[in-house]
């Protein structure tokens, strides 16, 4: 008699109905022994194919001698006639699955039911009656997504019960309805009392993308870190460009920003002589001539696509678009570079022989190696002669003669 009562009420404790018709509360399996379970844990572990491994645990605290004796009798019965317990439990769950099958349209079976009774320290002493079984097609497979919950639509959990639904490790949680009591790494938990309405509970999971599983706040922090790192790298590069600009020298030995010491002074002297050679008007005429030669930079030139060209290619293309000659200062302005960065790139091009340069007054003028000043109708021939005077390191008079 004891075996029959426990077996019948043990399966009644898991009364699940599908289709929104409601469900009986979890009574536990010990009501007829004058013992109420302290809690009932229901867990469904869903696989990628929609099949689920179910575990239902009835736990009762063994706080008195009477409770101890009652559980020991139950454990002995389970061990002596396990089939009686598993058969009744499997039949009850098969009926539940049949109802869900007609509602969802998916073929469902319940199999591999097992039962155990054991004492646990949690940390207090508990007697735990555990049922396990497999439920095929419990969840709906929608492409690469799993939709869970329609097979137990309208489930009811009393205050001592909980429902845990877990999914494969490579999946990530999408939507839940209603909001769970707890969200874990690969599972959600509802703690009773919960009276799921029609269309509940529902869970959607899908394979993880590279960044899924990172909380929204974590993604924001990651993006912020990338922005900060990018800013730091940019500032370091600009600082490196500035440092290189200080030490980068032009062809005369002066700094890129203007005449330094050494031979650069000689060039500046020659340039100054050309600027001031003879009377003041001669210098003015020469300066105007130089500006005319470098002012060919028209707005009609094709834009430089910095995303497709290297720094060196941008400079060469820009100078070529200006007829083969261009002031270094205008290169910096056109490309929106610092003077130091421009000097660094130009110096590298001149070292490789891809670009020539000379001083015109206080400015550097860049030209392509095949640039022909004699063919430049805008007065470039004068600048070419002037460059030779400046390079020769002649005195101011020589520079002025070249200008004339």
Secondary structure by P-SEA (a helix, b strand, c coil): caaaaaaaaaaaccccccccccccccccccccccccccbbbbbbbbccccbbbbbbbbbbbcccaaaaaaaaaaaaaaaacaaaaaaaaaaaaaaaaaaaaaaacbbbbbcbbbbbbbccccccbbbbbbbbbbbcccccccccbbbcccccccccccccbbbbbbccccccccccccccccccccbbbbcccccccccccbbbbccccccccccaaaaaaaaaaaaaaaaaaaaaaaaaaaaaaaacccccccccccccccaaaaaaaaaaaaaccccaaaaaaaaaaaaaaaccccccccccccccccaaaaaaaaaaaacccccaaaaaaaacccaaaaaaaaaaaaaaccbbbbbcccbbbbbcccccccccccaaaaaaaaaaaaaacccaaaaaaaac
